[in-house]
Amino acid sequence: MQDIYPSRNAAAAEMRPRQDPVVHSRWTPDAPLTQAQTEQFERDGYLVLENLFSDEEIGYLQRAAGTLLSDPKALDAETIISEPGSDEIRSIFEVHRQSDVMARLTADARLAEVASFLLGDQVYIHQSRLNYKPGFTGKEFYWHSDFETWHVEDGMPRMRALSMSVLLAENTPHNGPLMLIPGSHRTYLTCVGETPDDHYLSSLKRQEYGVPDEDSLAELAHEHGIVAPTGAPGTVVIFDCNTMHGSNGNITPFPRANAFMVYNAVSNRLEAPFGVEKPRPWFLAHRGAPEAIRPVRGELVERVAA
């Protein structure tokens, strides 16, 4: 397959135009997003949805996340990533396979149907994880485009995927919220440096390859600005696979946590990696025949009558 998004193979970074649509469906009144929301995602590469979940559902998700974090021995050890220089949990991957609650969340129609509409196809989970940024010691996630890594190291052919971050704790301007460069999704910024073998072992803690250069980042930021969506638990932040994003460290006493799902179009299933010989392991990128999500309607948790 021709590589239309080459990266990490030249001496200098390049800004290349995006070759794919952002919204793959035509908006109609029965779409799961309003026309204004659809246009915002097209323009900015991200969208914030509020009040999708009830207080009971949010509590249900928070308890499920607490269970995952409190009993790591019950999880597949490979899927647990700790903070650099400590044993604090940074991320738990493949949570939709290790938690029935998270599996139900990924299939929820309020999320899956939005993903399917924006991507213009049935969708499956490329990657899922629980991100946790503890108080005082939570480290930063440096600027990056997810698609650059998914393309080079996983073999995702086209920009037809998106991420959804369901906030499980209040995200404030101070506790290391997600930052995005709106409009950056229309530019494919290549990276410099040949990727070492088993790069994921270090990159999940601190990324050194697949990192944009500072001059290009500065140009994007000066052109488009930087936003940091905040919100109460239950807020959903959706962003395109090529939107440049990152987050600061958390030196407040208030932890930050989110359930993070990557939806990929079934037609965009992974091929051989475009920049490395050995693809990343199973818990970072679903390989093989995609299992299309069947959206599930209704509340995440059944109400118990008093």
Secondary structure by P-SEA (a helix, b strand, c coil): ccccccccccccccccccccccccccccccccccaaaaaaaaccccccccccccaaaaaaaaaaaaaaaacccccccccccccccccccccccccccccaaaaaaaaccccaaaaaaaaccbbbbcbbbbbbbccccbbbbccccaaaaaaacccccccccbbbbbbccccccccccccccccccccccccccccccccccccccccccccccaaaaaaaaaabbbbbbbbcccbbbbbccccccbbbbbcccbbbbbbbbbbbbccccccccccccccccccccccccccccccccccccccccc
